[in-house]
Amino acid sequence: MDILHLVDRLEELFNDSRAIPLTHNVIVDEDQMLALIDQMRVAIPDEVKKAQQLLVQRDRIIAQAQEESGRIIKIAQDKAAELADRDNIAVMAQHRAEQILAKAQTDAEKARIDADNYVVDTLSNLELNLERTLTQVRNGIRVVQEEMMRQQMGGQPPEPSSAPSPYSDPSLEG
């Protein structure tokens, strides 16, 4: 299941929850929350597998580019040898072979750089999505735990605490 879909469902669960009057708290269905968290735990390894597949795809693209450059180099060398056998055009053939070789090497390097950039961009987006999801899950856990504590204390609001929650990441909060 897509991790972003699960995040949407988590948000729906939160939005559909019943608000506690005079507070910024809501009552969340514990079974539904835990089920979503379990589904997220299953989905995150899928996202990691996708990232690994991207790395394999990048390696394959690089290998193809190297193979193609090797083929082009071989063709260029064969062509250069053939042309070098002719007296009048030997110098021109050598020059052309060097151009073809340089272009093949440039093309192979560009393909490798493009593949690396694609993988970095994709993995960066994946990392950002995972960080957002993790923050949302931690905030959801914190809200549920606060609600549980409030219920255990007989519905009395907890004393304000200046200590940050171990589940919140202040650098990721808006």
N, C-alpha and C positions, 0 to 999 in steps of 0.2 A: 504494500500500500504506500502511496506517495506521502512523504513526511509532511509536505505542505498541506495536503488534505487533512491529515491528522491534526495539524495545528489549527486548521479552520474548524474542525469538529470540537477541539478543546475550547476555542473561542466561543463557539455556539453554546457549549455546555455552560460556560461562564455567563454568557448573555442571557440564557434561559433560566439561570438560577434565580432563586427568590432573594430579594434584597432584605437586609435586616434594617428596620427603621432607625433613622437617626445615625447611621454609620455608613462607612464605605465598604461594608462587608456583605457577602452573599453566602447563602447556604448552597453548597454544591453536592450533588448526588455522589457519594463516595464510590459506589460500585462503578458508575459510569466514568468517573475520573480515573480510577485505578485501571479500568479496562483500556482507556485511551493511553495511559502511560505505558501499559504492557504492549500495546500496538506500536507505540513509538519506539520502544526498545527493540522490537522486531524490525521496524522500518529503517532505523538508522544503519544497521549493518548492510541493508540493501543499498543505501546511499554510498557507503564505503565501497561496496562491490562495484558500483557504477564508476566511482573514481578510479578503482584499480583497472577496470576495463578501459578507461580513458588512457591510462598509462600504457597499457598493452597496445592500444590503438596507436598511440604516439610512437612507440617503439617500432610497430609495423610500418608506419609511414616513413620513419627515418630509414629503416632497412630497405624499403622500396626505393627511396631516394638515392641511397648509396648504391643499390643494385643498378638503378638507371644511370647514375653517374659513371659507374664502372663500365656499363655497356657503351655509353657515349664515349668514354675515354678509349675503350678498345677500338671502337669504330674510327675515332679520330686518329689513333695510332696507326691502324691499318691503312686508312686513307693517306696519312702522311707518308708512310713507307711506300705506298704505291706511287704517290706524286713525286717523292724524292728520286725515284728511279728515272724520271724524265729529266733531261738536262736543263731545258729552258725554264721549267716552272718549279724547280726544287725549292727555291727560296720562298716563293709564294705559298707553296704547299705547307712548308714548315710554319709560316706565319699563320695561315688559316687553322692549322691543327692546334696551335697554341691558343688561338681565339676560342675554338670549340672547347678545348680543355678548360680554359678559364671560365667560360660560360657554364659548362657542366658543373664545375666546382661551385660557382656562385649560385646556380640553381639548387644544388644539393644543400648548400648552407642555408639558403633562404627557406627551403622546405623544412629543414630541421628547426630553424628559428620560429617559423610559423606554427609548427607542431608544438614546440615548447610553450609559446605564448598561449595557444589554445588550451593546453593542459593547465597552465597557471591560472588563466582566467576562470576556467571551469571549476578547478579545485578551490579557488578563492571564493567563488559564489557558493559552492557547497559548504565551505567553512562558515561563511556568513549566515547561511540558512540554519546550519547546525547550532551556531551560537545563539541565534534568535530563538530557536526551538528550545534549547536548553534553558535559556533565561525564562521563557514562558512556563516551562515545566516547573522550574524552581519557584517561580512566583505562585503558580497554582498550588504547589505543595505547601508553601508558606501560608497561603490564605486558608487552605484546608486545616493545617495544623493550628493556626490561630483560632479558627472556628471551633475546633475540637477542644482547645484549651478553654475557650469562653464557655462552651457547653459544660465542661467539667467543673467550672467555677460557678455554676448555677446561673449562667446568663449574665454575669457581671463582666463589664468590659475589662480587659487586662490593663494593668498599670503601664503607662507609656515607657518604653525602653529605649535608651539611647544606643544600645548595642545593635549593630547590623545583624540581620538574619544570616545564618550560614548558607542559606540557599539563594541569596540575592547577589547579583553582581552589579554594583553601583555604576560601573563604567558602561554598562550596556543599557541602563534604564534611561528613559527619555527625560 
